[in-house]
Amino acid sequence: MLRLLFCFFNCFFLLTGRLDHLQAEGAPHLLLTAQRLKRMQRERERESERWLTFERRVLSVPESPERGFELALYFAITGNQPQGKEAVKWVLAHSCDRRQVALVLDWASTQVSDTERKMLLQSTSCPAAKAGKFEQMRDRLFWHLVRQETPSLEDVHLPDLPSAVELYALAEYLDVYHNTQAEDLRHQDVAAYMQLPTTYLLSMSPQETEHPTWQQHITALALVTLDPNLQGSQFLQGWALEDRFVLQSGPGVGYEFLWADAYLPGVGYQNLEPWIYWEKLGHLWARTDWSINACWINLLPNGAKEENCPPGWQERTMQFGRLKLIPITERCITLPEFDRNQVVLLRTPPNAKLSYVHEKEKGKEKYEANADAAGLWHVVEGIQGKVCVVENAR
């Protein structure tokens, strides 16, 4: 009986993420879980390429804008006091960079005197931060935690797909909140977060997937850690860990070392079905293939973005993997016979009312549906025959 109870509580802690937290009591908690720290220390022991690149940057780039983060991370991994003291000195000179101040106070706490801690925590003469919603949320959370205050619960719904910089801040926020408060806030918007790794990969144009910025690269690595078991995370990991993307210099080096986990399985992203549709937001991302010359589109309520697509592509049926994208060029169109493809109609008026007859239903009753805010409608599987835009919807 006792053995069963032990197994139950052990499994519970593993599922909620609390086991790592309890094992790391007294250790840094902002981003550096016990497992993550051990993985980086192993990288140092075997002198991996990422470790050597990171160490080279720490020892040779004193003007780095991420200097506080880099020095504190180096100290957390190595315990080398000179870098710990230098991290404290850097944030004393940059006390308005609240995020880096918080990381140094957390990761290099043994190198901070009581007087220095008081000075940093009481600094109030900072200009208003010019940052996005998720960056501000992340910085507030970090600040509350280093001040040993209880953070307030914030809204993490995704009304749109954020930029890479904002999405990275959100990943840091969710990671730290989960590991310190034992709550996964993704439950606020389950459908969006389940699709987020896939969406992020497909949201990048062919040029970006071939030549990502360092922010796009580290954002992918951070997103994977939120839920490595998602199929989309495994595709994203397969892309982000390609050797050609390994950073050799620049401010992303430390972040890549923090997040890049070569022990996580990744799968070939070229096998990912190359489209995704967010009906709630009226967003569709699709590409014809994974080459740099692929036709890539992003359809959204305020217009369309495209790269490498043929002229007039919106006037004809286009194939993206198993997706057929069919324009409504007249009031009524006849749907193709069901052939295991998914069908999305485009170019209806936004939120237009549509009528159709389900040919396989007895009596051929008429049904109605609504296009989304971008004028798209994902055809219900099995529907055949005509689909018409209701006259008064135009």
N, C-alpha and C positions, 0 to 999 in steps of 0.2 A: 504493500500500500504506500509506504513512504517513498519507495523507488518510483512509483507512478506519479506521486505528487511532485517529486523532484523533477521528473521529466516534463511534467505539465508546466511548471514555473520556468524551467530552463527554456522550453520552446516559446513560452510567452515573451520572455525577455528578448529572445532572438528575433521574434517577429516584430516587436515594437521598437527595436533598436536600442533598448536600454542596457543590454548586457555590455556592449562596448562602453557605454557611458559609465556604468558602475565600475568596470575594470580600470577606467581612466580617471577615477576620482582623484582630484588634486593635480591632474595633468591639464595641459591646455585643452579648451573645449571649442574655440572658434575655428571651425574647419578641420582642425587636427584631431580626428578620432584616433584612438589607440591603434586601430588596424592601419589607418592611413600613415601614421607616423612610423610604424614598424616597417611598412612597405618601403618608405623612402630611406630608412636606415639600411635596409637590405640593398637598395640600389647604390647607396654610398659604399657599402662593404665590397660589392662586386665591381665598383667603379664603372657603372653604366655610362653610356654616352650622355644621357640626359643629366646625370649627376655631375659629370665633368664639365658640361656646358654651364650648368647652374653655378658651380663653384667658381669657374673662370669669371663669370659675370660678377659675382659677389666680390671677388678679389681685385677686379680691374675696372669696374664702372661705378665710381663714387658719385657721379652726377645723375644716376638713374632716378626717374620720377617715382619708381616703386622701391626706393632704397630702404625705407623702414620695413616694408613687407619682406624684402629679400634678406636683409640682415637678421630679422627675427626668425624667419624660417630656417636660415642656416644655423642659428644658435639652437633652435629647438631640435634640430637633427643631430648636431655635433656636440653641443654643450660648450663650444668655444667662447670663453668670456669676452675676448676683445670684440667679437662681432656683436655679442649681446649688449655690451656697453655702448658700442657705436650706434646700434639701433635706437637706444634710449636717447642718445645725443641728437640723432637725426629727428626724432619726433618732437623733442623739445624745441627744435628750430622750425618745425612744421606742425605746430599744435592744432592747426585748423583742418588738417587732413584726418578727420575723425576716424575713418575706417582704419588707416594705418596706425594711428595712435592706439586704437583698441587692440589691434593685433599684437603690437609690441608689448602693451600692458599684459596681455594674456600669455603670449608665447615666451616672453623674456622677463617675466614678473620678478624672478630672483635677482635681476640686474637693475631693478628700479628701486631707488630709495623712497622712503615715506614722503620726503619733501618733494621729490620729482613726481611721484604719483599724485600728490595733492595738486601740484601745479598743473599737471596735464588734465586731471578730471575737473578742475574748476575753471579752465579756460573758457571764457564767454565772449571774447571780443572778435569773434569770427564773422565774416560777411556771410550773407545768405547763400546757401549752397545752390549752384546751378546744376541740378541733377534731376533725373527722371523719377517717376513714382517708385519704382522698385529699388533704385539706388538709395533713395531716401529711407525707404523701409529697412533695407539691409543695414544702413549706417545707424539708424535708431536702435535696431535690435542689438547690434554689436555694442553700442554705447550703454544700453541698459544692462547688458550682461557683465561688462567690465566694472560697472558701478554697483553690481550685485543687486540690481532692481529686477522686479518681475516684468517681463515685456508684455505689452498689450497684444491681443489677437488682432491681426490685420487681414484685409481682404486680398486674396491672391487669385481671384477670378481673372480669366484672360479674355478681355473684350476684343483683343486683336493679338496678332503675333508681334511681340516687342522686337526692337532692334537687338543685335547681338550683345551690345554693351548692357542694355537693360535686362536682357534674358540671362546674362551671366550674373548680374546682381541678384536676380530672382533665384537662380540656382543656389547661390551662396546663402541667401535668406532661408530658403526651404531646408537646406542641409543643416544649418546651424539650429534652426528652430526645432527640427526633428530630433537632433542629437542632444539638445539641452532641455527641451520641454516635453519630450516623448510624445509628440503629436505630429502626424503627417498632414500638413495643411492642404495637400493636393486633393483631399476629399471634398474640398469646396467646389471643385470643378473637374470631377473625375474624367469625363469624356475628353475634355481638352488635354488634360495631362497624360492620359493614356496614348494620345496621338502625337504628343509634342515632339518626341525625338524624330519620328518619321516626318512630321511637318517641317521641322527645322531643316532637315537635310534637303527636302524637296523645295523649300523656300529659297534656297540658294540657286542662282543662275548657273549655267554651265561654266562661265568664266570664274565664278566664285568657288564652285566645287573643285575646279582645277587649280585655282590660285587664291585660297582663302586668306583673309587678313588674320593676324595673330589673335584678334578678339574673336573672330568666327571660329577659329581652331580651338581655343581654350573653352569657349562656350559649349561646343560639342562635347568635349571631355568632361566638363562639369555636369552637363545634363545627363550623361550616361550614368553617373554615380547616384543620381536620385532614385533610379530603379534599373539596375543592370539586367534584370531578368525580362524586361519588356522586349518583345521581338524588335521593335523599332530602335531600342537602345543598342541591340547587338549589331544592327545594320549601321547605326551611327558610329559605334565603336570601330567597326571595320573600316569606315572611311577615315575617321580621325586619327587612327594609329598607323596609317600608311607611312612608310619610311620617308617618302618625299616631303611630308609635312613636318617632320621633326625640326623644331626651331634651333637655329645655331647662334642666334643673337637677338637682341631687342628686349623690350619690357615683358614679353610673353614667356620668357625662358623659365622664370620661377613658377609661373602658373602652370605651365606644361608639366614641370616636375611634380607639382602638388597633385595634379589631377590625372595624369596619364598612368593608367594601371595596365601594364602589359599582361597581367595575370587574368584579366577579365576576358572571356571569350568574345570575339567579334566575328561577324560573318560578312561575306562579300556583299556590299551594298548594291552591286550590279544586279543582284537577284531580287531587289525590292521592287514591288509593283510601283511604277513611276508616276503615281498621282494620288492625291488625297483631297477630300472635300469636307469643308466645315459648313454644314448646312445652316447652323445657328447664326454664323457670321456672314454667310454668303461669300465664302472664299474657296477658290479651287486652285490648286497648284498641280502642274503636270509637265512632263517632259517626254519627248519621243524615245529617248534612250539616254545612256550615261556618258556619251562622248561630249567633247567640248563644243562640237558643232550641232548638238541636239536643239530642236525647237523646244523652248521652255516658255510656259505661260503662267501668269498669276491673274486670275479673274477675281475682282472684288467690287463692292458696291459703287465705289467712286471711279471705276475705270478698269483698264487692263494693262498689264505689263507683259512684255514679250522679249525674247532674244532668239535670233537665228530662225525665225518662223517665215514661211513663204508668204508673199503678198496675198491678201484676201483670204487668209486662213479662217477668219471668222465667218466666211460666206459658204464654207463647205464642211463636210464631215471630216473630222480629224481623229486619228487613232493614237492613243497614248497607252501603251501596254494593253490591258484588257478594257480600257475605257474608250467608248465611242462618244465623241463630243459632236452633237448634231445641232446646227442652227435652225431656228424656226424662221424661215424666210417668207412664209405665207401664214395666213390665219390658222390653217390646219396643215399638219404634216402626218404622213403615215410612218409609223415606227417600223424599223427592220425586224425581221423574225428573231426571236430570242436565240442567241448562239453562244451563251455563256459569257458574253461581254457585258459590262456595265454601261448604261446609257445615261448621259446628262444632256439635257436640252439647254441651249443658250440663246440669247438675243430675244427673250420675251421681255415685256415691260417689267420693271422691278415690282415684285410682289403681285404679279398678275394672277388672276384666277384662270385655271385651266380645266377643261373638261375632257373626259376620255371615256371610251367604252371598253370594258374588260371583255375581250372576245371569247375568253374561255369560261366566263361566268354564265350560268343559265339565265336566259332572258335578256342578256346583253344590256344590263342596267347601266345608266350613266353615272359616272363618279366625278368628283371635283377635287382639285388640289391647288396649292398656291406655289408659285415660283418664289425664290428668295429675293433678298434686297439687291442682288446683282443680276437678277433676271435669269437665274439658273433653276432647273428642276431635275433632281435625280429620279429617274423613272423607276417606279416600283417594279421589282423583278417579276416577269411573267406577263406584264401588260403588252398587248399587241393591238394593232389597228391604228385609228386616228387619235391624235391629240390636238385640241383646238384652244386658242386663246379666246376666252369669253369676250364678246364684243365690247361690253361696257367697261372692261378692264383696261382698255387702251386709252 
